[in-house]
């Protein structure tokens, strides 16, 4: 598949794990990543900016941060998605 600017993309399903006190959440986000973009670097920035206050983010590891002055932990991971499965995921997630 290609994006609107005709660049080929890779399809991924991103999982954002968030722990805030005793509460834990998983959020699934289907994404198209242009070829040539390093996925882990992009996801590291995505995790750091999960909340708008990225200045208080404390990095734990790649794609793992404490946010909101240590109150919230966020970890981001992904799995590749087959081209034929991506439209279904995008529609229902």
Secondary structure by P-SEA (a helix, b strand, c coil): ccccccbbbbbbbbbbbbbcccbbbbbbbbbbbcccccaaaaaaaaaaaccccccccccccccccccccccbbbbbbbbbbcccaaaaaaacc
